[in-house]
């Protein structure tokens, strides 16, 4: 049988695997594998979604105007420089589709989000992975990897799955030293959990080769609706809109997202809960003898003395009905990424790992 030709790079893609959500035989599963908001989403978003459901027969607005205006008002951004997508992943895809292709290189980092190399291969480009420095993005390593074929640099800041964050000076130095022809994609999915951080907006305003992306899936609790957005120069947004499907977001999605982003009190409540529970979890893990870097996201990276110990800890958590994320695929086989839950969820995790570590010492 004749094989139909496939575009370069497609068959090199390793399929993305999402966090588990169920355990056979258990009804009390605590899912901490996908960095979801333990408080869910704003009640206003639910009401808006329900109201929009009465108009499911209507085609949505193709310009996303109302949602872009809401984003702009809340974050102090120009709505005409905002693009919306099916999750921030789609906006990231627009960038590689528009600016990279066969023969080009896309730079990612050692422990970076696993979608980045997938997106590069999707357009036939070659992903180039550079080392990090103790689980932190290394500006010098990125700059050293930039060559004539480099078209895009992806970085998550705060980073997933490490939770670490670049300093403003590091980010500025990277942008200053990148060739203007290279696009820097600043993935800020976890921006709202890093107090006082603008997600890279000020960098975008000073550099036309930078785009920042954000999502409604994390702090806004709308992961099930898949809504994200990007902010860049007018020229870049015009390019990206040329390859965006006109009806990529439904009226129900946009209504829920607009209500969510305007409910700033709910967002602040979520950020406050996360900050308190994240600090408690990290400090408790360290006291147990589990290494844990300071996190600026809504999860912590628990690091054990070996891959075997991490696997055993994961098994102990699963035995107690708790699902976390193994991150061996991110080059961190001796670690577990644990979403920060509410107080009850944090208590369950700490109790389970406390018992596990006590058995290890016995």
Secondary structure, DSSP 4 states (H G I P E B T S, - for coil): -PPPP--TTGGGPPPP-PPP---TT-S--EE-SS---TT-S-HHHHHHHHHHGGGTTSPPPSS-HHHHHHHHHHHT--GGGEEEESHHHHHHHHHHHHH--TT-EEEEETT--THHHHHHHHTTPEEEEE--BTTB--HHHHHHH--TTEEEEEEESS-TTT-----HHHHHHHHHHS-TTSEEEEE-TTGGGSTT--TTHHHHHH-TTEEEEEESSSTT--TTT--EEEE--HHHHHHHHTTS-TT-S-HHHHHHHHHHHH-HHHHHHHHHHHHHHHHHHHHHHHHHT-EE---SSSEEEEE-SSHHHHHHHHHHHHHTTEE-EE-GGGT-TTEEEEE---HHHHHHHHHHHHHHHHHHH-
